[in-house]
Amino acid sequence: MFADSLLDDIIEWDIPNWSTALAFWQQHSAKEMASVSALEIGSRNGGLSLGLALQGAQVVCTDLISPTDNSLDKHREYRVAHRISYAQIDALRIPYLDSLDVIVFKSVLGGIGRSGQIEKQAQALAQMYMALKPGGELWFAENLVASPMHQYLRSRWVRWGRDWRYVTTGEMDSFLSPFSTVLYQTVGFLGALGRTPRQRAVFGRLDRLGVDRCVPKEWRYIIIGLARK
């Protein structure tokens, strides 16, 4: 779908595993991207906005504080800045109603639910549902609770690991219950364990070669999906 060098700018972290979201969304979406109005939640460096704009979508690139300067530089480099606007948006108070074709996010629910606030995670998904048009699509990729090993290592070595609220597939089923259609898959096991970009690339490729399919589904660390209103 995209060249490897471009995937680095769109996905940024554990490219082999997280980039599977792009193919999943393309496969299951009913949208014609050139006519889509889209919103990226929790954008930071504008990677998913870049991917959408390259396909012809008009995108609002947002974050709680605001997307970084890197996002605008990146969008200018790829000559899609004319398709992207920027805004400061709290996922708990999305200022749209029944007006968007696509909402997309990657790895944001854990931060929204910091310190065990599952109700805020549910509220964010409810806000996204309300912002979409009938037939609109939510594209998501999020960190899961994963295996006991992942949980232990996060608590010891990840700066935010004890505060971040990782979700389960059962919780995602509940959060997404208002949607008419929900499709998802889980991926990734070793990719989360790399300490450097090189290690993550190697471990992620091993996952894609089949390692993650050798462990229980609930031990995989990413949920990728599409929910249709």
TAJO-V547488 format. One line per field, one symbol per residue. ss: DSSP state (A for helix, B for strand, O for the rest). A space follows every 50 residues. Layout:
ss->???
//
This chain:
ss->OOOAAAAAAAAOOOAAAAOAAAAAAAAAOOOOAAAOBBBBBOOOOOAAAA AAAAOOOBBBBBBOOOOOAAAAAAAAAOOOAAABBBBBOOOOOOOOOOOB BBBBBBOOAAAAOAAAOAAAAAAAAAAAAAABBBBBBBBBBBBBOOOAAA AAAAAAAOOOOOOOOOBOAAAAAAAOOOOOBBBBBBBOOAAAAOOOAAAA AAAAAAAAOOAAAAOOAAAOOBBBBBBBO
//
